[in-house]
Each structure stands twice: as C-alpha cells, then as structure tokens.
Amino acid sequence: MKIAFCASEMVPFAKTGGLADVVGALPQALEELKHEVIVILPRYKSIQDTKFKLERVKQDVSYTVIGKNIKVYFIERDEYFARDNLYGDKAGDYKDNLDRFSYYCKRSLGLLKEINFKPQIIHCHDWQSGLVPVYLKNLFVKDSFYKGVRTLFTIHNIGYQGLFPRDEFSKLGLSWDLFNMEYMEFFDKINILKGGIVFCDLINTVSNAYSKEIQTKEFGFGMEGILSRRKDSLFGIINGLDYSIWNPESDSYIAKNYSVKNLNEKARDKADLQKICKLPVKNEIPLFGIVSRLAEQKGFDILAGAIQDICKLKLQLVILGTGDQKYHVLLDDITKQYPEVVSLNLKFDDSLAHKIYAGSDIFLMPSKYEPCGLGQLISLSYGTIPLVFKTGGLADTVTKANGFVFDKYSAEELLKTIKSAVKEFSAEKKWQQLMQRAMQYNFSWEESAKKYVQLYEKAARQK
Ligand code: ADP
C-alpha cells in the first residue's frame, strides 16, 4: 500500500515523548512488510541540514531518507517552526499553535499533490495532525487527486486535544457550519482532536485497554460521547518497541553491555549510574528509576503524597524528567533533604535515559492513565522491573509475572507496592529469575505493524 504519515514528532528528528518513538519505528516496520511509506513533519530548529543530510525539493520543503527508502519531508516556515521547543516554553503552550499546526496540515496535503504521491492512507497522529482529515473532507474534497484517499487517526493521548478560543475559528478557512457540537466545538472552544475524530475514516489508540477506557467519562476527557458513537470504527493496537535502539546488548550509551546470558554485568551499569548521580555506590540497595514527563498523568500526585515515606526506606531513586513547575520545586526540596537517596535530573537527556533503564533495578511508572507507555516496555527489555498502576497500556503489558502492579490509585497503595518490591529485591535468586522472565517479553513492531496494515486495508475499503 501507499501510506503517508503526518505527525508532529519523530525519532531521530524531534522528540518530546512516545509519539516520536512510534513515528520513528512504525514506518520502517511497514517498509519491511513491503509497503511504501513517506512521512511529513514540520521543520523544527533542531532539524539541521548537515546533521540529517537534507535535500531540497521545494522552496519550502526539504527531505531526507531513512530505512531503505522512506522519504521524510520537512515543511519549512521559520516564523512557526524555527524555535527551541516543539509546542511551548516555560510560559506555557505557544500562543500561535493553531496557526502553526493548521498551516502544517494544509501544507502537508498540498505537498502530496505537488510530489505526486497519492496515498491510499494518510496516517495522522494526535491533535497536531488532526486537521488533515478535516481539510481532506472539506477544503480538498473537490480536487480529484484526493479522491479515494482515506485517513486513520491515532490518538496517543486524549488528554491533549488542541483547544483554542472560538474567535480563532475563521483562521482555519473552514465553514462556520463546522463550529457546532456535532463537529469541532467543545464548550464554546475549537477542539481540533474532535475534528479529527469526526472526519477520519478509522480511529485507533495505542492499547486495547485504553481504546475501551476513553469511551468512559473517567478517561474520555469529554470525548467519550463522540467516541462511543464511533465505537465500531475505534480500535486498539499496542505500540511496539524499537529493539535496535532499546537493547542492552548493543546500547552504546551504557557503561557495560549485557544480555539475559550475562545478567551479572548489569551491576556495572548500576554502579556507573550511582556514580554519575552522586549516590553511594552500593549494589545491595535497590535502585528505582524514573524517566518521565513530570505531570499528574504520570502519577506524580500520588508520588508526591508518598515521597517522604519512600525516602525513609532503604532504597535509591534516580529521576529524569521535565514538566510541571510544582513538581520541579517539590522534588528539588526532597533531593535537598535526602541527597544520599534521591538524584534529580530536571532535563531531557537521551543518554541519561538509557543509563537509567540499564542501571536501575526497578522502573517506577505509576501513571494515573497511560495510553500505551513505552517506559515499561523499555525497562522490561533491560531486565529492570516495572512497578505500575493497573491502567491502559500498563495493564496490557505488566502483570505479576514480570513486574509489580497495584490497582487502587493512591499514595498508600504506591508506598505498599514499593515496600514489597524492596523486600523481593533482597531475595537474590528469585530476583534473578524475575529479571530473566522480564527480558523475555517481546513487543516487537512486526506484530503491531501487521495489525496496522489490517486497519489501513479496512479504512481503504470504507465508502
Ligand atoms: P509519553 O506520554 O510522554 O509519550 P511514553 O512512555 O509513551 O510517555 O514515552 C516517553 C518516551 O520519552 C520514552 O522513550 C522515554 O524514555 C522518553 N523520555 C521521557 N522523558 C524523558 C527525558 N526527560 N529525557 C529523555 N527521555 C525521556
């Protein structure tokens, strides 16, 4: 099939979270299955000519090739995209995000015709590319080039919807008929995600559990009604993991490579991490790692509630992340109180992330909700045991057999589960077996890519 991806981030070009990992890996898995894929991204400041060997195709578009022959196109418009961050800065979201991403969506559709690539499917991801299905079925509907092009819309996190004031609606170039509750209005605001949901041919999310959860009031963030109405078009496909990047046997960021056959070498990565993080180098103390956005969604509210008690246990905690200022402050205070227990790293750092996945004993991921989650999949591959709240993709991938799971979202339950992990860590032989079991789980992209192909085929058959 011919497939075009539209997304706002992709490894190795630009990343803030799991979306980038997915868009970096899935096209290559599809290419392995003999499909023809292109990707269209905004050209952010981080995407440098020399680093990525870009070539120019249009005055405002350049491209590079990844995999065997996947062309990745970059839409340029410096006033919108040549900034330090993707979506916002310390002051919050960029004020012109509607201008930025509506421009990106419209230009992406135009580009397909200009390069004469007529896809059977445009695969869109999250609200930033949510206007692609809207424009396709409205602004581009009269152009025969786009006849028969179908869309799949993947929701990676329904908590982010692209909400804007109603008086910006005229910027979109769409009929005001679409600004009502059936289409793109949400409590008097423009809701871009909703537009994507209404106008795409099929929808999916990134785990089976999450595809059900978002149809409920508790997890739907107001989209539950519209999703329930489209439930026959809504599917769940778990993300795979790119094992060429996340593999302790070949990871070039870590101090010592290891595999399930020489697991004792993992201790060298632990010592290295302790040293880098200025924690006492002691193998017998269980080391907990966190690599995460610092947001309530990721469980930082219950972690905040339990942190004083956690720090009094015999353990160490390495945290890597950025996010809500209130958690920066809170964790900073805790680190000052317990410098021998907590190492806080308030930054985005790919290299340190790899070292944490390899060097920790336990990976802490108590997300309140989690569409799929990659941290737990990565940590399993490194024999680092995930400790999670039973929700969404975490519930689909972590069980008692490969991790620690609690099913009541509270600071008390989190603390209790951490205590039991500390206790189990001291039973060395059992712990070794647990690590070995964890490392045997395989969430390769191959299986998930095959499921995406089935969805693409289904979408292509839609009237
Ligand atoms: P999200 O909801 O943020 O997308 P996921 O678990 O799906 O969460 O994916 C997060 C991805 O981003 C993982 O690859 C994780 O290792 C990475 N990541 C998150 N925060 C950081 C950070 N501060 N530094 C480096 N990598 C990070």
Residues whose N, C-alpha, C, O or C-beta is under 5 A from the ligand:
A	BS01	ADP	T16 G17 G18 L19 V291 S292 R293 L320 G321 T322 K347 F348 D349 D350 A353 G373 L374 G375
